[in-house]
């Protein structure tokens, strides 16, 4: 995922998304569960926290309430490319 985001120029968006989810996970993180593996919400939060610290070890995560407000909208890869002007 990180390699794809870097290649597409979307790494900052990925980092902001992870940061936002981790700062305010309740009721939001669950929508990403079950895509491939079925994790409990707390397990998913731990997994994303580990990924964040691995991918961006020098970055500090936002505290709850300080995160960027991000609304996650389901869309296909093709829709994302169109929105980013890459299609």
C-alpha positions as CSV (number, residue, x, y, z in Angstrom):
1,X,0.0,0.0,0.0
2,X,2.8,2.4,0.9
3,X,4.8,1.7,-2.2
4,X,1.7,2.2,-4.4
5,X,0.9,5.5,-2.6
6,X,4.5,6.7,-3.1
7,X,4.5,5.7,-6.7
8,X,1.2,7.5,-7.3
9,X,2.2,10.6,-5.4
10,X,-0.4,9.9,-2.7
11,X,1.8,9.2,0.3
12,X,0.8,12.4,2.1
13,X,-2.8,11.5,1.7
14,X,-2.2,8.0,3.0
15,X,-0.4,9.4,6.0
16,X,-3.1,11.9,6.8
17,X,-5.7,9.2,6.5
18,X,-4.0,6.9,8.9
19,X,-3.3,9.7,11.3
20,X,-7.0,10.8,11.2
21,X,-8.2,7.2,11.7
22,X,-5.9,6.6,14.6
23,X,-6.7,9.9,16.4
24,X,-10.4,9.2,16.1
25,X,-11.0,5.5,15.3
26,X,-14.4,4.9,17.0
27,X,-17.0,4.1,14.4
28,X,-14.7,5.0,11.5
29,X,-12.0,2.3,11.5
30,X,-14.5,-0.5,11.3
31,X,-15.4,0.4,7.7
32,X,-11.9,-0.8,6.7
33,X,-12.3,-4.1,8.5
34,X,-13.3,-7.2,6.7
35,X,-11.9,-6.0,3.3
36,X,-9.4,-8.8,3.4
37,X,-9.0,-10.0,7.0
38,X,-11.6,-9.8,9.8
39,X,-10.1,-8.0,12.7
40,X,-11.8,-6.5,15.8
41,X,-11.8,-2.7,15.9
42,X,-9.0,-2.7,18.6
43,X,-6.9,-5.1,16.6
44,X,-7.3,-2.9,13.5
45,X,-6.3,0.1,15.5
46,X,-3.2,-1.6,16.7
47,X,-2.3,-2.7,13.1
48,X,-2.7,0.8,11.7
49,X,-0.7,2.2,14.6
50,X,2.1,-0.2,13.8
51,X,2.0,0.6,10.1
52,X,2.1,4.3,10.8
53,X,5.1,4.0,13.1
54,X,6.9,1.8,10.6
55,X,6.1,3.9,7.5
56,X,6.8,7.3,9.1
57,X,9.0,6.7,12.2
58,X,9.9,10.4,12.6
59,X,6.3,11.6,12.4
60,X,4.1,12.3,15.5
61,X,0.5,11.2,15.4
62,X,-2.3,13.7,16.1
63,X,-3.9,13.6,19.4
64,X,-7.7,13.0,19.5
65,X,-9.5,16.1,18.4
66,X,-6.4,17.5,16.6
67,X,-6.7,15.3,13.5
68,X,-7.6,16.5,10.1
69,X,-11.3,15.9,9.4
70,X,-11.4,13.3,6.6
71,X,-14.5,11.7,5.3
72,X,-13.8,8.3,3.8
73,X,-15.9,7.6,0.6
74,X,-15.9,4.2,-1.1
75,X,-14.7,4.4,-4.6
76,X,-12.9,2.3,-7.2
77,X,-9.3,2.8,-8.4
78,X,-10.7,4.2,-11.6
79,X,-12.8,6.8,-9.7
80,X,-9.8,7.8,-7.6
81,X,-7.7,8.3,-10.7
82,X,-10.4,10.5,-12.3
83,X,-10.7,12.6,-9.1
84,X,-6.9,13.0,-9.0
85,X,-6.8,14.0,-12.7
86,X,-4.7,10.9,-13.6
87,X,-7.2,9.2,-15.9
